């Protein structure tokens, strides 16, 4: 006759509970969609943007290429805003009041985000600005465009990713 320790009889149940907790933790952390917050404090879940192209453009006020592309991005946004969401992100992570001043100074007419979504969207390290990350309508990163963009180059980037 074998002697059973009290914990042995409950071990399978304990393991089942433990594994259930671990699975629940990973299921919620993987399925949680990043939340983007614009300059007015309005929040949108990244998953709510599915069905549209999402472009995240990093810029800085000291970057001439960044400043030069703003007019093109404004034009692109105005003509495509029914199918495309475009967000500006200040690369220098300046305080919100300073960002707001720069947005007005450089006449950025597309939404700007208060905080860098790079980590939550798993963008990796950014090597320089300007850079535009292009997410397809399924929410997958489909292209990374370094350098200044034009409305035409952005349209081409979307067209290439639709093939």
Buried (B, 14 or more C-beta within 10 A) or exposed (E): EEEEEEEEEEEEEEEEEEEEEEEEEEEEEEEEBBBBEBBEEEEBEBEBBBEBBBBBBBBBBEBEBBBEBBBBBBBBBEEBBEEBBBBBBBBBEBEEEEBBEBBEEBEBBBBBBBBBBBEBBEBEEBEEBBBBBBBBBEBEBBBBBBEBBBBEBBBEBBEEBEE
